[in-house]
Amino acid sequence: MEQYFKVGNPEGLTRRQIFGEPMRSIPAFREPAPRLELMDEMGIARSLMFPTLASLLEERMRDDPELIHAVVHALNEWLHETWQFDYKNRIFTVPVISLPIVEKAIEELNWVHERGARAILVRPAPVPGWGGTRSFALPEFDPFWKRASDLGVLVAMHSSDSGYARYSQEWEGSRNEHLPFVANVFRMVGEWRPVTDAVASWVCHGALFRHPELKVAVIENGSAWLVPLLDQLADVYKKAPEGFLGDPVEAVRTRIAISPFWEDDLKELAGIVGVDNVLFGSDWPHPEGLADPVRYVDELSQLNGEEQAKVMGGNLARLVGATRS
């Protein structure tokens, strides 16, 4: 898979051929103690751990906000019981916060923070509600963002099911069978549309300006979307500065930490957002990561030692308030 992401697929192999044999689930995928042992073997000091399937929940229940909050809380209860939110100051399990009902979202935020959560997962997508969807960055949600800012938690916008499949279906029809091992090139073209829209919303709808101390990170979305978005924002800001509460390009560059894929141009990214806003991430054992996660540092050869240390762990430690083990 590493060659696929770095070089491409010149032979036109199918996804099944590229993926190869599946991995068997091991205890380190499901329990914190074995996970910590594996991290020691790999040379990983600490990590954010995201609950993968949690990123699918909200979209499946988008027509029932009360149900979303109930199911998300049940998931967070299980995460805390099984993994804890801060396991030995090294594994920081990230609970999910859903925003449809602001008061319930704040209640959930307080609940996970009281139990040690250092970061929260907020889906990069419009927020569902009884009256339709709306942006998470509208003033309606300011009480939640203020509370998150006051608590100092990191808001991690992890790649999720943001509901954009329905837009693709408007082009392709909704009666086609889903073929998981066949590339859908139309959907691949719009792969980063959700994170692009989410980051644009932070500045277009103003929440990033109204909450200057809020910590935000974009996770498992790479960085290919960044430059095109900054160019668009610069053009719009030039034509309609009165529509923003500040310079949107500067806000995105300086306020949002980004975890790029290992094959991205990491030096270019550091030059755009600053080394302090670049986060090492592997998503191991998912296919877009490296089999040996710490080999990520090899892609940072154009940075000096201090800068490499920030990317490989120092920046995350600062954002989540982790201390040395």
Beta strands, then each sheet from edge to edge (+ up, - down):
strand 1: 47-49
strand 2: 91-93
strand 3: 119-121
strand 4: 154-158
strand 5: 215-219
strand 6: 256-258
sheet 1: 1+ 2+
sheet 2: 3+ 4+ 5+ 6+
end
